[in-house]
Structure formats: C-alpha cells, structure tokens
C-alpha cells in the first residue's frame, strides 16, 4: 500500500471549513483513499473514501486531484466535536488491512 | 445492532500472566482484526481473520495468539504478558473479504491494558 504524508497538527475556527491535506504520491491505480478519525482515544471512525472522483457524504467531502497524488478532506462547518486525529489511508482493492500513520491532530477552536 | 463490542474495558496484569481480550460483532462480518495503539502513535495491526477458521499475522504479531471458531467472535490471547504489551487494543470488523470490494471497517471501543 502507498505511503501517506499528513501535517502533524492543524487548527480551525468553529463554524469554518476544515481542510485537511494528504499526500500519496506513490498511489497506484487500484488503491483507494480512505479517511478515518479518532476522537480522544475512542475507536477510529470511518469518514469517507474515494478512488478518483470527488465524494461527499453527510460527514465530509473528499477532493482527489486529477493525478491522484494528493487529496483533501473537507469538514464544511467544523464543530468542537470534530476535534480529533484524522488519518488518511491508502488501501489496495481487495486488501482489508488498514495501515495507520501518525495522522493530523485537528483542533477546532471556539 | 450492538456493532463491535470488546471486553474488558480496562485490565491490569502482572508480567507473565495470561489473559484473553474478547471481541464480538453482530453484523455478520467476514473480516475481523486486532490493532494496538501505543501512546501518541497510530494503530498497528496485530492479527486478522478473513473468515471462520482462517487467521493471519499482521505487522506486530509476536506475543499474541488468535483463533476464529465462529463468524461473531475473534479473541486475542496474551500467553505471557510483558510490560511492552501495555497498550490500547482495538478490534475491527468489515463485511467482505472479497477482492475488489472497498468497504469500511468498524472499530470497537478498545481495551486499555497495563502490564506491570
């Protein structure tokens, strides 16, 4: 599975959009980009995933660049409850194992 | 559905003791796995199972045993606990092990283990 690079930490004001970047320059054609988050030592929570098209669900949007070498997770209206560590993970088709890196610690400030 | 459940929530062991961490899911998921998370670190895969009777090693399997006799349960056994196994342990499950399926993994609340 391709390696990912994320900023160690980010801050965002409550009510604003939080944009979390992720680089995955060695991603291959059949690998998906997944985002999970972990709130204060709870079990990780699935957010969204995508292959090459942009995706949106009730939690977030995922923007993947055309060359698929990077992506951005967007939380459109961040709340204090979105404070968490966010993990960007690249996972191959058919591969069930998730390889977690250090993630980005996102702090939402009032 | 209860989702993925783990017991106990907290456990303190002495070096050399053995114990079993329990994990169960009621979603009829084929795939189950165990991760450990050390302070300030990401999760690391210990063992996983793609179905009843089938298990395999992950990134850090030493010191741990698993078995999968039913679809619902995937216990993790520590045969002789060591202080290096002090960690938070998470169990996860997902629906399908089939190639080509991109699906999500659901995590349990974790077991916080301290080995003295």
Interface residues (C-beta under 8 A of the other chain):
Chain A: X32 X34 X41 X42 X43 X44 X45 X46 X49 X51 X87 X91 X93 X94 X96 X97 X98 X99 X100 X101 X102 X103
Chain B: X4 X31 X33 X35 X41 X42 X43 X44 X45 X48 X50 X58 X59 X88 X90 X92 X94 X97 X98 X99 X100 X101 X102 X104 X105 X106 X107 X108 X109 X110
